[in-house]
Amino acid sequence: MPVYTFNTGGVKGGLHQVEFEVTDEEEAYIVTAKMFALGAYGLLKEKAARSRELVKNYKPVFENSAKYAEFMDQFDSKEVLE
């Protein structure tokens, strides 16, 4: 399925990292919530016309989940140190 994603501000450091810190609560929480709400509104207005169009025109990169798993496996590596 198509995914809508974006980044917001009000934080510093890497996400899910020990150095992650919220630096502006208004931007990190309120502005982010407004952006998500506007994104949902844009996809759902007019009886979800835009969402229906996106789903109708979606062309998957992988033909099934096995092909996706096979692709992802190429990034899994192990290194043995002696």
N, C-alpha and C positions, 0 to 999 in steps of 0.2 A: 504494500500500500504506500502511496505517497506520504511523505512526512514533511511537516512545516516546522522549521527550527530557526532559532535566532539566539544571539547572545545579548545580555543586558549588562549594565554597569553597576557601580556601587560596591564593587568588591575588588580585592587584589589577591594575588597568589593563584595557584592552580586549583581548579575544582577538585574536590575530594583529596586535597593534599593537606598536610599538617600546617603549612603556612597560609592557608586560605583564611581571609578575614573580610568581614563586611565593613566597608568604610563609609557608606552612605545608605542608611536604612530606607529612606524615602525612595531612592532610585532602585535599590536592590529588591524591595518588597512591593511598594505601591506602584511604581512605574512599570515594573515587570508584570504585575497582575493586570494592569490596564492593557499592556501590549498583548497578553494572552487573550484577554476578553475581546479586544478589537480583532485579533486574528480569528477567533471563533465566530464572531459576528460576521466578518467578511466571508467566511466559508459557509455560514448557515443562512444568511439573508436570502430573500427571494426563493424560499423553499429549497435552500441548499443548492442552488443552480451551479455555483462555482465548484462545490465539492463533487457534485454529480459529473460535471465536465472533466474534472481532474481524474476521477476514478475511471470514467469511460475511456479516456485517452491514455491511461497508464500502460506503459510497456515495461514489464519486469526485466531486470537485468539477468536474473537467474530463472531458469524454467521451473525449478522446484527447490525445496529446502535441502535436499541432498547435494545439489550443485552448489548451493550457497555454503554449506558445511565444508565441502571439498575445497572451495576457494579459500575459506577462512583457515583451513588446516595448513595452508602453505606458510602462514605467518607464525605458526606454533613451532618453536624450535627449543631444543635443549642443548646445553653446553656442559660438558663434564670437565671439571678442572682437577688436575692432579697435583 
